[in-house]
Amino acid sequence: SQQGLFVSMVLFVQYVRGYPCVVPITEIREAEGLRPDQLKSLKKDVINKQLNQYAERCEQAIFDLTASVQEWLLEHNERPLSLREKMLQRQEQEEEERRRQEEMEAEATKRERIRIEHEIRAREESNASGPGPGAQGDWLTSGKQEEE
């Protein structure tokens, strides 16, 4: 399978006095095919992290850094979606969200039905055993009997 390169960028490095014990200034320029969150992750999790580690040891970092950035770019080399693919992906996500919502509503309805059935059964069992002494039903019944 033919693999294309869908991402690219220029890593600008400006050396500062005290390098390699001081972290150089870096900037990502001309980035293509990368989302802002990916660029932020690359800068924070790869570039800054590695430069800080090397500066703590006062070691040259740029050669290893460029290799790490190249590896990261290859790992994130994804063909951008066409507008149609984005639309289909969004529709799939919306459909999945609708299905999840329907499942949650069905589950809530089922729990409510079970709760009502238990309540009805409890009332039926209570009525089947008859009212206890001093219950309103006994008073009405006993009052009518005394009058007759």
TORTI-112277 format. One line per 3 residues: for each residue x, y, z of N, C-alpha, C. Coordinates in steps of 0.1 Angstrom, whole numbers. Layout:
<nodes>
X:Y:Z:X:Y:Z:X:Y:Z ~ ...
</nodes>
This chain:
<nodes>
8:-12:0:0:0:0:9:12:0 ~ 5:22:-8:13:34:-9:9:44:3 ~ 19:47:10:16:56:22:22:70:18
13:80:19:16:94:17:20:101:30 ~ 26:112:28:29:120:40:18:131:40 ~ 11:131:51:0:140:52:2:151:62
13:150:70:16:160:80:31:165:78 ~ 33:178:81:46:183:80:47:196:89 ~ 59:200:92:61:212:99:76:215:99
79:228:102:93:232:104:95:235:118 ~ 105:229:124:109:232:138:120:243:138 ~ 117:255:142:126:265:143:133:265:157
146:265:157:153:265:170:163:277:170 ~ 162:284:181:171:296:183:179:293:196 ~ 192:291:193:201:289:205:202:301:213
203:299:226:205:310:236:218:308:243 ~ 223:319:249:235:319:257:233:309:268 ~ 243:300:269:243:290:280:238:276:275
234:276:262:230:262:257:243:254:257 ~ 242:241:261:231:232:262:224:232:276 ~ 230:240:286:224:239:299:212:248:300
209:256:290:197:264:290:189:260:278 ~ 176:259:280:167:254:269:167:264:258 ~ 169:260:245:168:269:234:153:273:232
151:284:224:138:288:220:133:280:208 ~ 121:274:209:116:266:198:103:272:193 ~ 100:270:181:87:274:175:84:264:164
71:260:163:67:252:152:61:261:142 ~ 66:260:130:62:269:119:57:260:107 ~ 48:266:99:44:260:86:38:245:89
31:244:99:25:231:102:13:228:93 ~ 13:216:87:2:212:78:-3:198:82 ~ -16:197:82:-22:184:85:-23:180:100
-20:190:108:-21:188:123:-31:197:129 ~ -39:192:138:-49:200:145:-42:208:156 ~ -48:219:161:-42:227:171:-38:218:184
-47:209:188:-45:201:200:-33:192:198 ~ -31:187:185:-19:179:183:-6:187:184 ~ -7:199:178:5:208:179:9:211:193
-2:214:201:1:217:215:7:205:222 ~ 2:193:220:7:181:225:22:178:221 ~ 25:180:208:38:179:203:48:189:210
44:201:212:52:211:218:55:208:233 ~ 44:204:240:45:202:254:51:188:258 ~ 45:178:252:49:164:256:62:159:249
66:165:238:78:160:231:89:170:232 ~ 86:182:226:97:191:224:102:197:238 ~ 92:203:245:96:209:258:101:199:268
95:188:269:98:178:279:113:173:276 ~ 116:170:263:129:165:260:140:176:261 ~ 137:188:257:147:199:259:150:201:274
140:201:282:142:203:297:150:192:302 ~ 148:179:298:156:168:303:171:169:299 ~ 173:173:287:187:175:282:193:187:289
186:198:291:192:209:297:196:206:312 ~ 188:198:318:192:195:332:205:188:333 ~ 209:180:322:221:173:322:232:180:314
229:192:309:238:201:301:243:193:288 ~ 233:186:282:237:178:270:231:184:257 ~ 237:182:246:232:187:233:219:179:231
209:186:226:196:179:224:190:179:210 ~ 195:188:202:188:190:189:188:178:180 ~ 198:171:179:198:159:170:188:149:175
188:146:188:178:136:193:164:142:193 ~ 163:155:195:150:161:194:144:160:180 ~ 152:163:170:146:162:156:142:147:153
149:137:158:146:123:156:132:120:163 ~ 131:126:175:118:123:183:106:130:176 ~ 109:142:170:98:149:163:94:142:151
104:137:143:101:129:131:93:117:134 ~ 97:110:145:89:98:149:75:101:153 ~ 73:112:160:60:117:164:52:120:152
58:127:142:50:130:130:46:118:122 ~ 55:108:122:51:95:115:39:88:122 ~ 40:89:135:29:82:143:16:90:141
16:102:138:4:110:136:1:114:121 ~ 7:106:113:6:109:98:-7:103:94 ~ -18:110:94:-31:106:90:-37:114:79
-42:107:69:-48:114:58:-60:123:63 ~ -60:135:60:-72:143:65:-85:138:58 ~ -95:140:66:-108:135:61:-114:145:50
-120:140:40:-127:149:31:-140:155:38 ~ -145:165:31:-158:171:37:-169:160:38 ~ -170:152:28:-180:141:29:-177:131:40
-164:127:42:-161:118:53:-164:124:66 ~ -161:137:68:-164:144:80:-179:144:83 ~ -187:147:72:-201:147:74:-206:133:78
-201:123:71:-205:109:75:-201:106:89 ~ -189:110:93:-184:107:106:-193:114:117 ~ -197:126:114:-205:134:123:-219:127:124
-224:123:113:-237:116:113:-237:103:121 ~ -226:96:120:-224:84:128:-224:87:143 ~ -217:97:146:-216:101:160:-229:106:166
-237:113:157:-250:118:162:-260:106:163 ~ -259:96:154:-267:84:155:-264:76:167 ~ -251:75:170:-247:67:182:-252:74:194
-251:87:195:-256:95:206:-271:93:208 ~ -278:93:197:-293:91:197:-296:77:202 ~ -289:67:198:-291:53:202:-288:52:218
-277:59:222:-274:58:236:-285:65:244 ~ -290:76:239:-301:83:246:-314:75:247 ~ -317:68:236:-329:59:236:-327:48:245
-315:42:246:-313:31:255:-314:36:270 ~ -309:48:273:-310:53:286:-325:55:290 ~ -333:61:280:-347:63:283:-354:50:285
-351:40:277:-358:27:278:-354:21:291 ~ -342:22:296:-338:17:309:-345:24:320 ~ -346:37:319:-353:45:329:-368:41:330
-374:39:318:-388:34:317:-390:21:324 ~ -381:12:321:-381:-2:326:-380:-2:341 ~ -371:6:347:-369:7:361:-382:13:368
-388:23:361:-400:29:367:-412:19:367 ~ -413:11:356:-423:1:355:-421:-10:366 ~ -409:-14:368:-406:-24:378:-410:-18:392
-406:-6:394:-409:1:407:-424:1:410 ~ -432:4:399:-447:5:400:-452:-9:403 ~ -447:-19:396:-452:-33:398:-449:-37:412
-438:-34:417:-435:-38:431:-444:-31:441 ~ -447:-18:438:-456:-11:447:-470:-16:446 ~ -475:-20:434:-488:-26:433:-489:-40:440
-478:-48:439:-478:-61:446:-478:-59:461 ~ -471:-49:466:-470:-47:480:-484:-42:485 ~ -491:-34:477:-504:-30:482:-514:-42:481
-513:-50:471:-522:-62:470:-520:-71:481 ~ -507:-73:485:-504:-82:496:-509:-76:509 ~ -508:-63:510:-513:-56:522:-528:-58:523
-535:-56:512:-550:-57:512:-554:-72:514 ~ -547:-81:509:-551:-95:510:-550:-100:525 ~ -541:-95:532:-540:-99:546:-550:-92:555
-557:-82:549:-568:-75:556:-563:-64:565 ~ -572:-55:568:-568:-44:576:-565:-49:590 ~ -556:-43:597:-552:-47:610:-562:-41:620
-561:-44:633:-570:-39:643:-569:-24:644 ~ -580:-17:646:-580:-3:647:-579:4:633 ~ -579:-3:623:-579:3:609:-592:9:607
-593:18:598:-605:26:594:-616:16:590 ~ -612:6:582:-622:-4:577:-629:-11:589 ~ -622:-15:600:-628:-21:611:-638:-12:618
-634:0:620:-643:10:627:-656:11:619 ~ -655:13:606:-668:14:598:-676:2:599 ~ -670:-9:598:-677:-22:598:-683:-24:612
-675:-22:622:-680:-24:636:-690:-14:640 ~ -689:-2:634:-699:8:637:-713:5:631 ~ -713:-1:619:-725:-4:613:-732:-16:620
-724:-25:625:-729:-37:631:-736:-33:644 ~ -730:-24:651:-736:-20:664:-749:-13:663 ~ -751:-5:652:-763:3:650:-775:-7:647
-772:-18:640:-783:-27:636:-789:-34:647
</nodes>
